[in-house]
């Protein structure tokens, strides 16, 4: 049965296989939280890309900012220990 706290197409077995035995237990939970954040950002990006904004910040600026956030979250998911420690990738 699918855990409602996990993103779509993600199982506990997938998470367990993703992490090395020496990684702390919090790393898996942290990556799941980041995956939820990334999914919310992707949904926001889709909505905002379909809307026309004029003014000091237009669509390009707003969508570009969200793209940067998605990239940052994805990088943190790829190396959660380093990102959690505050090091830049």
BAFI-984297 format. One record per atom (N, C-alpha, C): chain; x, y, z; atom name; residue number from 1. Coordinates in Angstrom, 3 decimals. Layout:
R kette        X        Y        Z atom  nr
R     A        X        Y        Z   CA NUM
...
end
This chain:
R kette        X        Y        Z atom  nr
R     A    0.841   -1.185    0.000    N   1
R     A    0.000    0.000    0.000   CA   1
R     A    0.881    1.241    0.000    C   1
R     A    0.472    2.234   -0.762    N   2
R     A    1.243    3.469   -0.888   CA   2
R     A    1.093    4.327    0.365    C   2
R     A    2.210    4.820    0.849    N   3
R     A    2.213    5.710    2.010   CA   3
R     A    1.803    7.110    1.541    C   3
R     A    0.743    7.718    2.085    N   4
R     A    0.305    9.038    1.631   CA   4
R     A    1.314   10.145    1.931    C   4
R     A    2.295    9.886    2.771    N   5
R     A    3.312   10.894    3.073   CA   5
R     A    4.442   10.895    2.059    C   5
R     A    4.450    9.924    1.161    N   6
R     A    5.499    9.844    0.144   CA   6
R     A    4.985   10.399   -1.175    C   6
R     A    5.868   10.975   -1.977    N   7
R     A    5.443   11.476   -3.288   CA   7
R     A    4.973   10.327   -4.186    C   7
R     A    4.250   10.655   -5.238    N   8
R     A    3.806    9.640   -6.189   CA   8
R     A    5.002    8.883   -6.742    C   8
R     A    4.803    7.621   -7.038    N   9
R     A    5.828    6.739   -7.605   CA   9
R     A    7.027    6.563   -6.684    C   9
R     A    6.860    6.762   -5.409    N  10
R     A    7.941    6.600   -4.442   CA  10
R     A    7.468    5.634   -3.362    C  10
R     A    8.297    4.650   -3.079    N  11
R     A    7.961    3.677   -2.043   CA  11
R     A    9.022    3.729   -0.952    C  11
R     A    8.707    3.153    0.175    N  12
R     A    9.686    3.095    1.253   CA  12
R     A   10.909    2.295    0.812    C  12
R     A   10.704    1.244    0.014    N  13
R     A   11.828    0.441   -0.487   CA  13
R     A   12.753    1.295   -1.352    C  13
R     A   12.174    2.192   -2.157    N  14
R     A   12.981    3.089   -2.987   CA  14
R     A   13.828    4.007   -2.109    C  14
R     A   13.219    4.552   -1.068    N  15
R     A   13.956    5.428   -0.158   CA  15
R     A   15.064    4.658    0.548    C  15
R     A   14.747    3.458    1.039    N  16
R     A   15.753    2.660    1.728   CA  16
R     A   16.928    2.342    0.813    C  16
R     A   16.649    2.047   -0.459    N  17
R     A   17.717    1.726   -1.406   CA  17
R     A   18.540    2.956   -1.762    C  17
R     A   17.959    4.126   -1.655    N  18
R     A   18.633    5.375   -2.030   CA  18
R     A   19.746    5.753   -1.051    C  18
R     A   19.622    5.337    0.204    N  19
R     A   20.542    5.789    1.233   CA  19
R     A   21.538    4.721    1.621    C  19
R     A   22.737    5.164    1.862    N  20
R     A   23.801    4.280    2.332   CA  20
R     A   23.549    3.952    3.801    C  20
R     A   24.030    2.786    4.265    N  21
R     A   23.810    2.410    5.665   CA  21
R     A   24.391    3.407    6.673    C  21
R     A   25.456    4.115    6.311    N  22
R     A   26.052    5.041    7.273   CA  22
R     A   25.350    6.407    7.328    C  22
R     A   24.372    6.641    6.466    N  23
R     A   23.650    7.901    6.517   CA  23
R     A   22.667    7.873    7.683    C  23
R     A   22.500    8.984    8.362    N  24
R     A   21.585    9.026    9.509   CA  24
R     A   20.130    8.838    9.076    C  24
R     A   19.311    8.420    9.994    N  25
R     A   17.903    8.139    9.704   CA  25
R     A   17.152    9.394    9.239    C  25
R     A   17.531   10.563    9.706    N  26
R     A   16.813   11.781    9.336   CA  26
R     A   16.962   12.104    7.860    C  26
R     A   18.007   11.594    7.204    N  27
R     A   18.258   11.943    5.798   CA  27
R     A   17.097   11.509    4.907    C  27
R     A   16.546   10.331    5.135    N  28
R     A   15.421    9.857    4.315   CA  28
R     A   14.207   10.756    4.499    C  28
R     A   13.891   11.123    5.729    N  29
R     A   12.748   12.009    5.983   CA  29
R     A   12.976   13.387    5.349    C  29
R     A   14.208   13.861    5.413    N  30
R     A   14.553   15.164    4.846   CA  30
R     A   14.350   15.156    3.328    C  30
R     A   14.770   14.083    2.676    N  31
R     A   14.608   13.993    1.227   CA  31
R     A   13.129   13.909    0.855    C  31
R     A   12.326   13.219    1.638    N  32
R     A   10.887   13.160    1.374   CA  32
R     A   10.276   14.554    1.505    C  32
R     A   10.677   15.306    2.515    N  33
R     A   10.185   16.683    2.670   CA  33
R     A   10.597   17.538    1.473    C  33
R     A   11.832   17.370    1.029    N  34
R     A   12.296   18.126   -0.140   CA  34
R     A   11.519   17.731   -1.390    C  34
R     A   11.194   16.461   -1.528    N  35
R     A   10.424   16.006   -2.692   CA  35
R     A    9.036   16.646   -2.695    C  35
R     A    8.417   16.744   -1.527    N  36
R     A    7.113   17.416   -1.421   CA  36
R     A    7.250   18.884   -1.812    C  36
R     A    8.307   19.532   -1.349    N  37
R     A    8.520   20.942   -1.687   CA  37
R     A    8.731   21.113   -3.188    C  37
R     A    9.541   20.216   -3.784    N  38
R     A    9.784   20.283   -5.222   CA  38
R     A    8.480   20.103   -5.991    C  38
R     A    7.636   19.169   -5.558    N  39
R     A    6.361   18.940   -6.236   CA  39
R     A    5.464   20.180   -6.162    C  39
R     A    5.443   20.847   -5.003    N  40
R     A    4.655   22.083   -4.869   CA  40
R     A    5.204   23.180   -5.776    C  40
R     A    6.530   23.288   -5.860    N  41
R     A    7.143   24.295   -6.728   CA  41
R     A    6.827   24.034   -8.199    C  41
R     A    6.863   22.767   -8.598    N  42
R     A    6.547   22.420   -9.988   CA  42
R     A    5.098   22.794  -10.308    C  42
R     A    4.183   22.539   -9.379    N  43
R     A    2.777   22.902   -9.586   CA  43
R     A    2.611   24.421   -9.668    C  43
R     A    3.299   25.149   -8.794    N  44
R     A    3.235   26.614   -8.825   CA  44
R     A    3.794   27.143  -10.139    C  44
R     A    4.895   26.545  -10.587    N  45
R     A    5.522   26.987  -11.832   CA  45
R     A    4.553   26.823  -12.992    C  45
R     A    3.858   25.683  -13.035    N  46
R     A    2.902   25.434  -14.120   CA  46
R     A    1.780   26.470  -14.114    C  46
R     A    1.261   26.788  -12.939    N  47
R     A    0.198   27.793  -12.839   CA  47
R     A    0.683   29.167  -13.259    C  47
R     A    1.847   29.556  -12.759    N  48
R     A    2.346   30.901  -13.048   CA  48
R     A    2.813   31.046  -14.491    C  48
R     A    3.308   29.977  -15.090    N  49
R     A    3.735   30.045  -16.486   CA  49
R     A    2.541   30.257  -17.414    C  49
R     A    1.363   29.837  -16.983    N  50
R     A    0.151   29.989  -17.792   CA  50
R     A   -0.512   31.352  -17.611    C  50
R     A   -0.006   32.147  -16.688    N  51
R     A   -0.587   33.461  -16.392   CA  51
R     A    0.355   34.543  -16.882    C  51
R     A   -0.190   35.613  -17.408    N  52
R     A    0.622   36.722  -17.928   CA  52
R     A    0.746   37.796  -16.863    C  52
R     A    1.981   38.143  -16.538    N  53
R     A    2.250   39.208  -15.574   CA  53
R     A    2.997   40.330  -16.289    C  53
R     A    2.631   41.550  -15.983    N  54
R     A    3.342   42.722  -16.480   CA  54
R     A    3.741   43.555  -15.280    C  54
R     A    4.813   44.257  -15.416    N  55
R     A    5.261   45.103  -14.323   CA  55
R     A    6.729   44.875  -14.047    C  55
R     A    7.178   45.286  -12.864    N  56
R     A    8.602   45.152  -12.553   CA  56
R     A    9.067   43.696  -12.579    C  56
R     A    8.184   42.777  -12.237    N  57
R     A    8.502   41.354  -12.310   CA  57
R     A    7.523   40.705  -13.268    C  57
R     A    8.018   40.240  -14.398    N  58
R     A    7.127   39.603  -15.358   CA  58
R     A    7.259   38.080  -15.270    C  58
R     A    6.599   37.387  -16.188    N  59
R     A    6.596   35.924  -16.181   CA  59
R     A    8.001   35.339  -16.178    C  59
R     A    8.872   35.910  -16.974    N  60
R     A   10.228   35.380  -17.078   CA  60
R     A   10.934   35.429  -15.733    C  60
R     A   10.800   36.523  -15.020    N  61
R     A   11.430   36.662  -13.708   CA  61
R     A   10.857   35.674  -12.700    C  61
R     A    9.540   35.588  -12.657    N  62
R     A    8.876   34.747  -11.662   CA  62
R     A    9.153   33.268  -11.932    C  62
R     A    8.977   32.837  -13.164    N  63
R     A    9.221   31.435  -13.520   CA  63
R     A   10.702   31.108  -13.362    C  63
R     A   11.564   32.052  -13.696    N  64
R     A   13.007   31.839  -13.516   CA  64
R     A   13.371   31.645  -12.052    C  64
R     A   12.764   32.418  -11.194    N  65
R     A   12.998   32.267   -9.751   CA  65
R     A   12.560   30.881   -9.284    C  65
R     A   11.387   30.447   -9.723    N  66
R     A   10.895   29.128   -9.319   CA  66
R     A   11.796   28.033   -9.890    C  66
R     A   12.265   28.209  -11.122    N  67
R     A   13.209   27.233  -11.688   CA  67
R     A   14.464   27.127  -10.826    C  67
R     A   14.962   28.255  -10.358    N  68
R     A   16.135   28.255   -9.475   CA  68
R     A   15.841   27.513   -8.174    C  68
R     A   14.654   27.742   -7.619    N  69
R     A   14.269   27.044   -6.385   CA  69
R     A   14.169   25.538   -6.604    C  69
R     A   13.597   25.139   -7.736    N  70
R     A   13.489   23.714   -8.053   CA  70
R     A   14.876   23.103   -8.172    C  70
R     A   15.793   23.810   -8.813    N  71
R     A   17.169   23.326   -8.954   CA  71
R     A   17.849   23.204   -7.591    C  71
R     A   17.643   24.165   -6.713    N  72
R     A   18.228   24.131   -5.375   CA  72
R     A   17.699   22.953   -4.575    C  72
R     A   16.388   22.727   -4.633    N  73
R     A   15.784   21.608   -3.906   CA  73
R     A   16.285   20.281   -4.468    C  73
R     A   16.390   20.180   -5.788    N  74
R     A   16.874   18.945   -6.406   CA  74
R     A   18.317   18.661   -6.001    C  74
R     A   19.140   19.708   -5.917    N  75
R     A   20.527   19.530   -5.483   CA  75
R     A   20.591   19.069   -4.031    C  75
R     A   19.720   19.614   -3.205    N  76
R     A   19.679   19.195   -1.799   CA  76
R     A   19.225   17.747   -1.681    C  76
R     A   18.332   17.317   -2.553    N  77
R     A   17.882   15.926   -2.540   CA  77
R     A   19.009   14.986   -2.964    C  77
R     A   19.836   15.423   -3.886    N  78
R     A   20.919   14.581   -4.387   CA  78
R     A   22.011   14.358   -3.338    C  78
R     A   22.226   15.333   -2.463    N  79
R     A   23.269   15.214   -1.441   CA  79
R     A   22.772   15.836   -0.141    C  79
R     A   21.857   15.148    0.551    N  80
R     A   21.204   15.761    1.714   CA  80
R     A   22.145   16.046    2.881    C  80
R     A   23.146   15.233    3.086    N  81
R     A   24.049   15.465    4.222   CA  81
R     A   24.852   16.739    4.035    C  81
R     A   25.361   16.933    2.860    N  82
R     A   26.164   18.132    2.585   CA  82
R     A   25.309   19.388    2.643    C  82
R     A   24.110   19.331    2.045    N  83
R     A   23.233   20.500    2.034   CA  83
R     A   22.732   20.837    3.433    C  83
R     A   22.418   19.822    4.224    N  84
R     A   21.930   20.062    5.584   CA  84
R     A   23.021   20.694    6.433    C  84
R     A   24.277   20.355    6.153    N  85
R     A   25.379   20.918    6.918   CA  85
R     A   25.651   22.375    6.536    C  85
R     A   24.991   22.865    5.491    N  86
R     A   25.133   24.267    5.118   CA  86
R     A   26.186   24.519    4.054    C  86
R     A   26.724   23.483    3.448    N  87
R     A   27.706   23.671    2.398   CA  87
R     A   26.985   23.875    1.082    C  87
R     A   27.553   24.690    0.230    N  88
R     A   26.937   24.887   -1.075   CA  88
R     A   27.424   23.811   -2.029    C  88
R     A   26.570   23.500   -2.985    N  89
R     A   26.911   22.463   -3.960   CA  89
R     A   27.615   23.085   -5.124    C  89
end
